Amino acid sequence: MKSTEKVLDFFSEITRIPRESGHEEQIVAYLVNFAKSHNLEFRKDKANNVVIVKEASAGYENRPTVILQGHTDMVCEKLPSSSHDFSKDPIDYVIEEGWMIAKETTLGADNGIAIATALAILTDETIKHPRLECLFTTSEETGLDGARAVKADFISGETLINLDDEDEGYFCVGCAGGNDTVGTFTYKPKKLPKGSVVTRFEIGGGLGGHSGDDIDRNRCNAVQQIARFINEAFAFNVDLCSIDAGNKRNAIARGGEAVLAIPARSEEKVIELFNRFAAELKAEFAVTDPELYFKAEPLLWKKGAMDRRTANNLVNALMALPHGVVAMSADIEGLIQTSTNLASVKMASGCKVVVGTMQRSSVNTERIFLANRVAAVFAMAGAKSRMSDGYPGWKPNMNSKVKDVCVAAYRKLFGKEPVVRAIHAGLECGLFTDKFPHIDMIAFGPTLRGVHAPGEKMDLKSLERFYNVLIEVLETIGK
């Protein structure tokens, strides 16, 4: 069995390179320098996608080219207490009980481990393999921009192995498509009534997670819950000054806050309401989000508030917008078919409030219908909405040749059957299927947990199993 020491060495280097979505310049430069220093052919396109080529091992020259694919960007999330700066600071991680963990930030194993794995294979002359094209794409997490930009002549292989799945022992042959639907509210600023007491209310400590993989876990959504509190507080004639909750489109909102101006005579009652609300939520989410916390603190506030009508419409919309699983697949047991994530609410310039949502489905028509439902809620609340172009799902191919090779490799190495499945998360394979319908594809990887949230971790034993399966596949494919 091959050691993953080299993989982890490369991954350690990668954790020191800033690579937030849309800012992958340093990791791209690292890959280009890697190719040059190892005398490997490489290509870079206008979208900063990189392909590094390694010619076939002796005796493998007549086997078809295999593409190993992963993305260079990562979701950058951190705890409110963290001072980490993703634009310059290395990821701080520890090894505990067989897991590599970033406790205050995301780890970036999604999908830095794909990069590290490919680089380890490119530098290991003892591995037998066909001609390899290692494809590294940009901005996967914010819209699969790199995959969209890949041109027909950028890759030539007929088999693609995507290294972006998160459960070792599972082989993915299909995924959901997705799109964003964003609502924008425009409010009229108003002066605070005389005698108002301004208070900041915070919900934090939610577990959050991946809006595809974790959407069925009924975790606390801070966007919806902060709106729930504000709605109850409206009974005390409060004014909404500011609201900020959630962050990334593909992450479940872990925390948020609202700034309210409260009539002085009602201050004590609103604080009591918040304390009751906190107790209710702690009870409701005791199992899924045991670390929830709640804070209320006075605030010096020199700005005004939103007009009452817009504030009411905004809060009503946040409570009415669907969030979570909408439909389960009738074809594949246990597969989420369609879902939506109420991802964020943010103050914006020009007296605007922007609400971000994301819809996923393995049935494209159902995804579009759900996006239109979300847009309808925005319209009824007086907001404007826009829908992204989205990306297609990847229809499962149970007759895939590379799937059969992977299953045989896993069975040979570990003496048991792996699971072949489709997933509810989005993968670049959906776009590649549209662009390159002749390419046979599969996705697999080591076990990751808590991706897109602080505390993201990677199971090191699973990394070893994943890596050895991949090597076995490269040594046997195309016989």
N, C-alpha and C positions, 0 to 999 in steps of 0.2 A: 504494500500500500504506500502511496506517495504521501510525504509529509506536506503540510500546508504552511510550513515555516516561511517559505518564499512568498506565498500569497499574503501572509500577515505582515511581512516586511514591506511589501508594496502598499498594502492598505494603510499601514502606519504612516508612510510617506504621504499618501493621499489625504489623510486626516489633517495634515498640516497645510493643505493647499485650499484657499477659499474657492468655493464653487457653487454659490447660490445660483438658482435658476436665473438666466439672463446675464450672469457675470462669470462665465466659465473660461475667461481668457487665460487665467493662470494654469488651469488644469489642461487646457488645450496646448499651451506652450510646453508643459511638462511632457505630454504625449509626443509632440513633435520632436522634442529633444531626445526622448527615449528612442524613437525610431532612428534618428540620425546617429546616436551613439552606438546603436546595435546594428548599424548598416542594414536596416530594414526598409523596404519600399513603403512609402506612405503617400496619402493624398489628404488634402484639406479643402473643403468647399467654402462657399461664402457664408454658410450658416455655422461655421466652425465645427462641423462634423469632421471626424478624422477616421480614416481607414489605415490600419497598419497590416502589411502583408508579410506572411512567412511562407516560403515555398515548402512543398511537400517533403516529407522524410523519404529516405531511400526506400524504394519498393512501393511507395504510395503515390507515385507521380501520375498514375492513370485513374486515381480515384477523384470523384467530383469535389470541387472546392466547398469548404464549410465556412459559414459566416458565424463568428461569435459576437454577440451584440449586447451592449449595455449603454446606459446614459451617464453623462459626466456630471450632471447637476444634482443637487440635493435640496430637500426641504429644510429650511433653517428655522427651527422653533426652539425657544428656550423658556425656562421658568422666569416669572416676573422678577425674582430675586437675583437672577444671574446677570453678571456684568459682561458676559461673553460678547465679543464683536465678531460676527461671522465674516466681515470683510478683511480681517487680518489675524484673528486668533486661531491657533490650532484647536481641534476638538480634544477635549480632555476626557479620557475614558479610563476605565479600570477593568480588571479581570476578576470576576467573582463567581465561584462555583460553576466554572465552565462557560460562563457568559462574558462577552465583551460588552460593556455598558457605558453609555454616556449619561450620567445622572442628571445633569442640568440642561442638556441640549439634546438635539437629535444627533445620532452617531454618524449618519451618512453612509451606513452599509447599504442602504437603498440609495444609490446603486453603485457605490464605490467599490463594493466587493466584486462586482462584475469586472470593473477596470483592473483591479488587483489580480483577479484570476486569469484574465487574458494576458496580462503582462508576465505573470509567472510562467504561463505556457509558452509564450513567445521566447522566453530566455532559457527554457529547459530543453537541452538537446537530447535528453534520454527519452522523451515522449515521442511516440510514433504517431503521425497524423497526416491527413491530406493537406493540400494547399489551404492555408487559413487566411481569411480576411477578418480582422478584428475591427468591428465598426463601433465607434463611440459617438453617440448622438447628443445634442444639446437640448436644454430647456424642455425635457420630458415632463417635468412636474407642473409646468405652467401652461401646457397646451400641446405637447408633443411637437414643438416647433422644428426641432432638428430632423425628426423623422419625416415631417411634411416636406422638408427641403431636399431630401435625398433624391438625386437624379438617377435615371435609369442606368447610366454608365458608371455610377460611382461604385457599385458592387457587381460581382459577376457570379457569385455562388448560387447553387440551387437548393441548398439546405441552410436554414438559419436556426441557431440555438440562442434564444434570448435568455440572458442570465439574470432576470429580474423578478423571479418568483420568490416567495417568502416562507415556503414550507418544504423542508427536505423530505424526500420520500414521496413527493407528489410531482406529477408531470402535467403541465398545463397545455391544453390544446385549444383553448378558446377563452375569450374575455369580453367584457362589456365595452360598449361605446359610451361616450360622454360628451356633455356640453355644459356651458355656463349660462345662467340667466341672471342678469344684474338689473336691479331696480334702483332708480334714483328719485329721491324726494327733494323738492325745493320748498324751503320754508321762509316765512317772513320773520325777521328778528324782532323781538319785543323786549322792552325794558323790564327788569324785575320789579314786581310790586314792592312798595315800601314795606319794610318790616320782614322781608323774606329772610329765611335762614338757609344757606346753601350747604348741602351735604353730599358727599361722594359715597355711593354704595357699590361695593365690589363683591362679585362672586368669583372664586378662584379654586384651583386644585382639582379641577376635573381631569379625568384620565385622557379624554380626547381620543386621538387615534386616526387611523386611515379611513377616509370617508367611503371607501369601497369595502375593504376587508373587515372593518369594525362597525359598519353601519347597522348591523343587526344585533348589536350588543346592548342596545338601550341605554347608552351612556348619557350623562347629563350634557345637554346642549346649552351653553351659557348664553347664546344669543336669545333663544326662546325663553329661557328662565328669567333673564334680566327684564325682558319685556313683560313677562307674567307679573313680576313685582311692580313694575311701573304702572301697569294697568290697575292693580289694586290700590296703588298710592294715589292715582288720579281722583279717588273718592275724597281725598283731603285737599283738593284744589291746588295740587302742586304744579309747578312748571318744569318742563324738561329742558335742561340747559345743554346737555351733551350725553352721547351714548357711544360706547366703543366696546365691541365684543367680537371674539373670533379673530382669525387671521387668514390662513391659507385656504384657498378654494377646495382643496382636497384633504382638509383636516377637519375633524369634528371640533367645534369651538370649546376650548378648555376653560376660558375665563372671560370676564367682561366687567364693565362698570357703567354706571349712570350717574350723572350729576343732576340733582333735583333742587329747585328752589321751593322751600316749604313755608307756608304762612307760620309765623312764630307761634301762634296759638295751637298749631297742629304738630309741631315738631316732635313732641313726646309720643304722640299717637303713631306717627309715621315710623319712628324708631322701634316702637313696640311691634308694629306691623312687620317690619323687616326682621326682627328677631323671631317672630312666629314663622315667617316665611322661611328663614334659615333652618329652623327646626324641622319644618315640613320637608324641605328638600333633602336634608341629611337623612331623614327617615326613608324617603322615596328612593334615594340613590345610595343607600348604605352598602349595598353589595357591589354595584358597578363602579361607584366613585367614592370610596371611603375617605379620601383626603380632601373633600370639599371644605372650603372655609368661606367665611363671610365677614366683611368689614364695613363699618359705617363711620365716617369721620367728617368733621366740619371742614369747610373749604372756603378760602378767600377767592371770590369769583367776581371779576370785574366785567365780564362779558354779559350778554343778555341771555334770552331763552328763545325757544321756537314758539311760533304762534300755536295756540291750543289746537286748532283744527288739524294742522299738519302733524303735530305730536301725537294726537289721537289716532290719525290714519296710519302713521308709522307703527305705533305699538300694536294696533289691531292687525296690521299686515304681518308683523313678526310673529304674532300668536297664530294667525290663520295659515301662514305658509306651511306646506307639508314638510316634514323632516323624518327620514328613516326609510324603512323598507315599504315599498308600495305593492310589489308583486313577487311571488316566488315562481320559479320555473316549473312548468308542468312536465317538462321533458327530462330534466336532470334533478334527481332528488337532492334537496338541501341547498340548491343553488339559488341565490338571490337573483331575480331577473331584473327588477327595476327598483331604483331608490332615488332619493333626493337628499342633499345636504344643505341645510341652512347654515352657511359657512361664516358669514361676517356681517357686521354693521359698523360703518365708519363715518365720522364727520368728514366733510370735504369742503374745499374752498367754494366761494360763491353761494353760501347758504344752502348747501346740499348735504344730504345723507345718502350714502351708497350701501345697498344691501347686496351681498354676494351669495349666490346659490349654485349648486352643481347637481346635474342629473346624470344618472348612469342607467344603462339597460343593455342587455344582450339582444333586445328586439328594437331596432332603430326607430320604427314607427311609434312604439310605445314611449320611447325616450322623448321624441319630439312632442307627443301629446302631453307628457308630464311637464315639459318645459313650457308649453302653452298654458297649462293649468297654473303654473307659477306666475307666468306673465299676466294671467287673468286676475290673480290676487293683487298684483301690483296695480293693474289698471283700475280695479274697484277701489283701491286706496288712493287713487289720484297720482300715482307715480308713473314715470316713464320707464320702460324696460327695453333691454336689448339682449339678444341671444347670440352666442358665439356660433361659429360654423360647426364646431364639435368635431368628433372623430368617430369612425365606425367601429363596431364590434368585430371580433374575430370569430367567425363561425367554426365550431369544433369540427375537426376532420379525424374521425376515428379510424380511417384507413391510412393514416400518415405512416410513411416508411421510417422516418426518424423517430417517431413514437415507438415503433416496434423495436428499434435498435436500443433505445433508452430503457425500455422495460426489460429487455433481455440482459442488458448490462447490469441493471439493478438486481435482477434475480440472480445473476451469476455471482456478484460480489457479496450479497447479503442473504441469499437463500430465501427470500420472501418477495411477495408481490408488492409493487408500489401502487399508488393510487393515480389513476388518470382522470383528469377533471377539467372543467372550465371554471374561471373565477369571475368575481364581480368587479374587481379592480380593472383599470384600463392598462393595456400594454401597447407598445409601439407596433406589435404584430398586426393589430387591426389595420393600421395605415399601410404596413408593408404588404398585407394581403391584397389591398386595393391596387397598389403600385406594381407589385411583383406576384401576380397570381400563380406563377409557375413554381415559386419557392415553397418548399416543404418546411414547416416551422414547428418548433416546440419551445416551451419556456420552463426552466427549473432553476433552483438556487438553494442556498442554505436556509435554515430557519431563522427568521427575524421576528422580533416582537416589538410592539409599540412604535412602529415606523410613523413618521410625520409628527411625533410628539417627543418631548423630553423624556429621557429614560429608554430610548430606543436601544435594543440590545441584539446581539448575534450569538447563537449557540455554536461554540467552537467545534464540538464533536460533529455536529451536522455539517459544518463547513468541510471537515475532513471527508465525510461520506459523499457530499456533493462533488467535491473536487475529484475524487477517485472515480465516481461514476462518469464525470465528464471526460476524464482521460480514457476510460474504457470505451466510451462511445467514439471518441476520435480514433482510437486504435482499431475499432471494428467496423465503423461505418463505411459503406461503399465497397464491401468485399465482393 
